Amino acid sequence: MYINNKTIDLVNKNEKEITKQFDEINEIAEYNAMKVLKAFSNNNLSEVHFNETTGYGLSDIGREVIEKIYSEIFGTEDALVRGQFISASHALNVTFFGLLRPDDTMISISGKPYDTMDEVIGIVDNPSSLKSYGIHYEQIDLIDNDFDYDGIQKRLAKNNVKLVEIQRSRGYSLRKSITLDKIEKVIKTIREVNKDVIIMVDNCYGEFTNKIEPSNIGADVLVGSLIKNLGGGIAPNGAYVVGKKELIKLVAERLTLPGEGAEVGPTLGMNKKILQGLFLAPSVVASSLKTAVLTSKVMEEMGYLVDPKWNEKRSDIVQTITFNDRDKLIRYVQGIQMGSPVDSNTIPIPDDMPGYTDQVIMAAGAFTQGSSIEFSCDAPIRPPYVAYQQGGLTYETGKIGVMKAIDNISN
């Protein structure tokens, strides 16, 4: 791989100092692996569930078992796990339109959502947005990386809010990802003044990073992607929505059509890949977390601002590195591409991308296009020039990728 010996020595030295963090990650992975195996066993998963359906997808017993397994893992009443979702952003869009009606109000209490939601909500004008249908949007920003608990209670006391949205991961913002203890606290705060408002969590990048999920601490609906954590690098596309039965029904009828909802939707041979990906997910998420911890430790020693720090509690698989230098940011991302298994000979450059206001550079030499559970790194080209690194199907290849990126900014 033509990695400088100084880089190898630096990484190996730091790796020896993070064994405690790796032990904690392994314990969480084992717990979640047991959770997955138990759900497979309880729902009598067998080879017959790998069969595909086409056309309408009626009576797809594999699809039905997958959704029962997801419900059990998340501790929810129902689940919608479909390849018809092209991304988590699509699943969020469908969920918003499924649960909200004209003149309803939704509030984001974790600040502005991810950039791809701007046109969905109507922050950026679009004739197909929620705003264009008369759905109102408000946001309450975080204060020092925590919820504005008083502000949230005062706003909800007015009792005209239909949905509260929480984005667990940071997106392209500079805030920290939100830990589960803070999510639990804010859910209790919300319920003190409003027992009926729908609490929805964008769970992307967070699944299996802890022993519990937001659904175990009071969230009504969770949304996430199958080409992130729970797909385990095997699922080729898709997303999930889990939560209360009556809410999942509304989302399903928005995805397909009223009256048919979750009863239709061909799986087209995806069942085995979705299940195998879920089976591998605890281990893959652990590899991603270890890669992130190693990156944080090494880059901090090199003098860069990192978040989270290597010994901090984590709520997702995302690791940020602040370069304060446009060229170094680009070179780091290009180094990640050099250490990728696919398209390692290509050189990513910043470019315009749909859904983003700034140019974006993306390193994603992945087996599945856009899969951010695979080792990848992307960044909007704007000060302070922050790289958002995530994923790693195996820790070993993640470590090599980090070394290639460090080499590329050191030479």
N, C-alpha and C positions, 0 to 999 in steps of 0.2 A: 504493500500500500504506500510505500515511499514516505513514511512518517519519520520526522526528525527524532533522533534519539533523546534530545532534550525534552521534547514534548511527551514522549513515552515515559520518561523518568518522572516528569512533573505529574502526569496523570496517575501513574502507579503509586507514587508517594501519597497523593491525596486520597486515593482509593482505600488505602490502609487505615485512614483516619475516620471512615464513615461506616464502619462495620455495625455499629449500634443502630444506625438508621436503616441499614439493610435488614437487620434482624427484625425490626419492627414492621417493615414492609412485607417480609416473608410471613410473619404471623397473620397479617391482614389477608394476604393472598390465600393462605391455607383456610382461614375462616370462610372466605367467599367461595373457595372451591368446594367446601363442604355444603354450602348453601345451594350451589348449582347442582351438585350431585344429588342432593336430597330432593330438589324440585324435579329433576329428571326421573328419579325413582318413584316419587309420589304420584307422578302423572303417567307412569307406565310407558315411558318413551321406548319405542321399538323401531325396527328398520322400516316397517310399513309407513311410518310417519315421514320418511324421506321422499316418498313418491310425490310427483308433481301434478298440478292441475293446470288446465288452460281455459281459455274462453272466460266464462263468468266466474270460474273457480268455486262453484257450489260444492258444499259438503267436503271441503278440504280438511281432512282429519289432522294432517300434519300442521297446518296453519292454526287450527284450534288448540292443539297441544302446545305449540310454541307460545300462544298467548296465555294459556293457563300457567305455563312455566314462568313466564315473565311476571304474571300477577303474583305468584307465590314468592318469587325472589324479592319483589318490591313490597310485598305485603299489602297489595291493593285489591280492590274488588274486580277489576277488569283491566284488559290491556289490548292495545291495537299495535301489532308488530307487522309492518308491511313493506314490501319492496316497491310498492306504488309511491311511497315517499322518496323523493330523489335526494333529500338532504334533511338535516335537522332544521335548517331555515324553512324548508317547505313544510315540515311537520309543525313548526311553530306557527306558520301562516295559517295552516288548516285548523289548528287548535284555536287560534284567536277568532277566526271567522266562524268556527263551529260554536263557540261559547258566547260570543258577543253579538248584540243586535243594535240596530240604529238607536241612537241617543243613550246607549250604555257608555260607561266610563271605565277605562282601565288605567291603572297606575303602576308604573315601574318604580319600585322602592330601592333599587340598587343603582340608580342613575340611568344614563342613556344605555339602552341595549346595544347589542352587537351591530356593527355597521350594516349588515345585510337586512336588518329590520327597519332601517330608516324609511325605505319606500313602502314597506308593508304597513307600517303604522301611519305614515303620512308626514313624518318629520321632513322628508324630502318629497315634494309634490309628485303624486302619481295618481292617475284617474282610477286605478284599481285598488287604492289603499283603503285601510280601515277608515281613515278620515273622510274619504270620498263617499262612504256609506253612512256618514253621520255618527261614527263611533269616536268618542272623545279620548284623548290621551293626556295624561299628566305624569310627571316624574318627581320623585323626591330623591335628592342626591344623598350619597353617603357622607358621613362626617368622620374624618380621620379613619377611613376604612371600616366604619361600622354604621349600622342603620341609624337613622334619625328617629328614634323610638317615639319621642314626644310629637314630632311633626307628623308621623304616620298615624298616631292615635287621634290627633286633632282633625286630620283630614278624613279619616274613616268615621269619625263621630257624626259627620254630616249625612252618612248613610245613603249616599247615591253612587257608590262605587260597585261595579259588578265583578271586577277581576283585579287581583294584585299579582304582578309579575315580579319574580326574583331571578336574576341571572347569576348563577352560582360561579361561573368562571368570569375572567376579567374581560374577555373579548380583546379589542385593541386599545383598551383604556390603560391608564397607568395605576389604577387602583389594585389592591390585592384581591385575590379570589376569596370568596366568602366561605368561612368554615361552618361546619354543621352546628356547632354550639350557638353561633350567632343566628343561623336560620331558625333553630329551635326557639331561641329567645324571641325573635321577631314574630314568629307564628303565634306564640302565647300572647304577645303584646297585641296583635291584631284581634285575636279571639276575645280579648277582654272587652273590646268595644263593638265588634261585629262578628257574629257567629256564622253568618251566611255568605259573606264574600268568598269568591273562589280564589284560592291561593295556588298559583301555578309556578313551578320552578323549571327554568331552563337548566337541565341537568348535564348538559354537554361537558365532556372532559372529566366529570367528577365520579362516574360510576366505578365502584369497587376500589376507590382510593381509601375508603374507610369501611368499617364493618356494617354500618347502617347507611340508609339513603334518606333523602328528605321526606319521602312517603312514610317512613317509620316514625317521623316526629311531627306529623300533622299536615303536610302539604296535600292538597286535593288532587293535583295533576302534575305529572313530571313528563318532560319531553327530552328526547335524546336521539343520537345518531347511531346507526349500525356500522358506519365506517370510522367511528371513534371507538371508545373503550369496549363496548359490549359486543362488537363484531369480531374482536380478537384477530383482526387482520385477515379473516376468512370471508365474512359476509361481503358481497360485491357492491351492495348499496342498501338503502332502506333506513328506516327510523322507527322509533316506538313512542307511543303515548300510553301512560299507565295512570290509573286513578280510580275515582268513584265511577260506578257503573253508569249512572245517568249522564255523566259528563263525557265518558268515552263513547257512549251512544251518539251524542251530538257531534262529536269529532268524526266518528265513522261515517255519519250521514253527510258530513261536509266533504269527506274524502271521496266517497262514492256518490250515493244519492239517497234522498229521503225514502224510507220504506224498505231499503235494502241494506244500507249501512255495512256492518261487519260481516254480513252473510255472503258477500261477494268479494272477489279479488283473487285472481289466479296466482299461484306461487311460482309457476314456471321453473321448477327445479331448484328453488332457493332454499327449501326447508333444511336440507342437510347442512348447507353452508352456514345458515343462521344458527343452527344448533351447535355445530362444531365450533363456530366462532365464539359462542357463548361459553362453551366448555373450556376453551383456551383463555378466555378473557381474564380471569383472576391472575394467571401467570403472566400474560402479556401486559396487563396494567402494572404489575409489580416490576417488570423489566423497564417499562416507561418511567416509573417513579425512580428507580435506581439510576437510570440514565440522567434524569433531571437533577437528582441529588449530587451526582458526580459532577455534572456541568456547573452547578451552583458553587460547589466547593472549589473547583479548579479556577473558574472565572473570577471568583471573589479574590482568590490568592493572586491572580494576575492584575488586580486593581480595578475590576469593573463592578458596577452596581448591579446586584442580582436580586431577583425576587421570585419565589421565596428564597431565603437563605438556606444553606444546606441542612441546618439543624432545626428549622422551623416546621411546625405542623402544616401538612398539605391537605388541600381540599380538591385538587385536580392535578392533571398531568402536565400542566403548562409551566414552563420555566422562562422567565424573561431575563434578558441581558441588555443593559443600557450602555451604548457605545459613545454617545455624544459625538459621533463622527460618521458621516454618511458613507464614506469609503470603507471603513472598517466593518460597518454593519453589512454592507453588500458583500464584502469578501468573506465574512463569517458565513452568511447564508450560502454563498457559492461553495464554500468548503464543506458544508453539510451535504450539498448535492454530490460533491466528489466522493463522499463516503457512503453513497446510497447504492443499493443493489441494482436499481433500474435507472437507465439514463445518466449514469455517473459521468459520462463524457460530455454532457451538455452543460452550458453555462447559463444559469438563470439571470435575467436582468429585470429591473423595475419596469412595470407597464401598467396601463389602465386595466381595471377589472370591473365587470358588472357588479353593482351593489356597493362599491367603495368610492369615496370621494378623493382619496389620495392614490397615487401610484403604489403598487404593491409588488414586492419581490417574494417569490415562493420557491423554496427548495423542497421537492417532493418526489424523490426517486422511488416511487412506491409501486407495488404490484396492483393496487387499486387506486384509480385516479382520485386525488383529493383526500385520501385516507390519512387522517391525522393521528391515528393510533400507530401508524408506521412512522419511523423516525423522519421528522420533517421540521421545517423552520420557515417562518414567513414574517414579513414586516411591512407596515406602511412606511413610505418614504417621507417621514416628517420628523422634526425634532421632538424629543431628544434622541431619535434613532434607536428604537428598541426592537430587539429580535424576540420573537415569540416562538420558542422551541417546544416541541411536544413529541410524544410517542417513542417507539422503539420496540419492535416485535420481540427482539432478544436483547438482553443487556449487553452481551458481547459485541454485537454489531453497533449498538448505540454508542458504546464506549469508543469504538474505532471511528465512528462518524464525528464524535466530539474532537478526537485527536486530529482528524483531517481539517476540521474547521479552525482549530487553534493554530495548526501549522499555516493555514492560509492567511491568517491575520498577522502571523509572526514573521513571515518571510518578506 
